[in-house]
Amino acid sequence: MRAADLVTAGALMLVAGVVIVDAARLGIGWGTDGPKSGFFPFWLALLMGAVSAVTFGRALARRRQRPFVSRAQLGPVLKVIWPAAALVVVTQFVGLYVASALYTGFYMRWIGRHRWGTVVGLSVGIAVAAFLLFEKWFLVPMPKGPLEAWLGH
């Protein structure tokens, strides 16, 4: 666990440093019309860097080490990670709505062991609701695939 804390805190300090430098480039002061573009990112990154530094210091001071994750804990984590990674890959080919319907259906059937009628109904219903919400109500275009193109969207 100590090594994971050190690596994570170090990576977050690096990200915070990059954001601080870029925010300073944009301007971190107060202009005549309010805060400049880098004001909020600068202070958030500074806070993230400080908290990460404290985490890094505490991890260095710790002597006793225990495993970051046990074999028993790794199984459920992988059950979540690999379908989510597949969702990202599949989205590139079939669009977000079809991929999310497949993901939801797969997850409901595999993990939840729900009946096929429930799986299909909810998977399609959630995807259609998301389509209507983002595309029609909020007017935010999301990645679409061949099905949406075939339907005229």
FENFEN-V724275 format. One record per residue. RES is the residue in one small letter. OMEGA is omega in whole degrees, -180 to 180 (* if undefined). Layout:
res=RES omega=OMEGA
res=RES omega=OMEGA
This chain:
res=m omega=-180
res=r omega=-180
res=a omega=179
res=a omega=178
res=d omega=-180
res=l omega=-179
res=v omega=-179
res=t omega=180
res=a omega=178
res=g omega=179
res=a omega=179
res=l omega=175
res=m omega=177
res=l omega=178
res=v omega=179
res=a omega=179
res=g omega=178
res=v omega=-180
res=v omega=179
res=i omega=-180
res=v omega=-179
res=d omega=178
res=a omega=177
res=a omega=177
res=r omega=-180
res=l omega=-179
res=g omega=-176
res=i omega=-178
res=g omega=-179
res=w omega=179
res=g omega=180
res=t omega=-179
res=d omega=178
res=g omega=-178
res=p omega=177
res=k omega=-172
res=s omega=-176
res=g omega=-174
res=f omega=-177
res=f omega=177
res=p omega=180
res=f omega=-175
res=w omega=176
res=l omega=179
res=a omega=177
res=l omega=178
res=l omega=179
res=m omega=179
res=g omega=180
res=a omega=179
res=v omega=178
res=s omega=178
res=a omega=177
res=v omega=178
res=t omega=179
res=f omega=179
res=g omega=179
res=r omega=178
res=a omega=177
res=l omega=-177
res=a omega=-178
res=r omega=-179
res=r omega=-175
res=r omega=179
res=q omega=172
res=r omega=-177
res=p omega=179
res=f omega=179
res=v omega=179
res=s omega=179
res=r omega=-180
res=a omega=180
res=q omega=-176
res=l omega=-179
res=g omega=179
res=p omega=179
res=v omega=179
res=l omega=177
res=k omega=178
res=v omega=-173
res=i omega=-172
res=w omega=174
res=p omega=178
res=a omega=176
res=a omega=177
res=a omega=177
res=l omega=-180
res=v omega=-179
res=v omega=-177
res=v omega=179
res=t omega=-179
res=q omega=-175
res=f omega=-175
res=v omega=-180
res=g omega=-174
res=l omega=-173
res=y omega=178
res=v omega=180
res=a omega=180
res=s omega=176
res=a omega=178
res=l omega=180
res=y omega=-179
res=t omega=180
res=g omega=180
res=f omega=-177
res=y omega=179
res=m omega=-178
res=r omega=-175
res=w omega=-177
res=i omega=-176
res=g omega=-179
res=r omega=179
res=h omega=178
res=r omega=-176
res=w omega=179
res=g omega=178
res=t omega=-179
res=v omega=-178
res=v omega=-179
res=g omega=-179
res=l omega=-180
res=s omega=180
res=v omega=-180
res=g omega=180
res=i omega=179
res=a omega=179
res=v omega=178
res=a omega=178
res=a omega=177
res=f omega=-179
res=l omega=-179
res=l omega=-175
res=f omega=-172
res=e omega=-174
res=k omega=-175
res=w omega=-178
res=f omega=-178
res=l omega=178
res=v omega=-180
res=p omega=177
res=m omega=179
res=p omega=-179
res=k omega=-180
res=g omega=-177
res=p omega=-179
res=l omega=180
res=e omega=177
res=a omega=179
res=w omega=179
res=l omega=176
res=g omega=-180
res=h omega=*
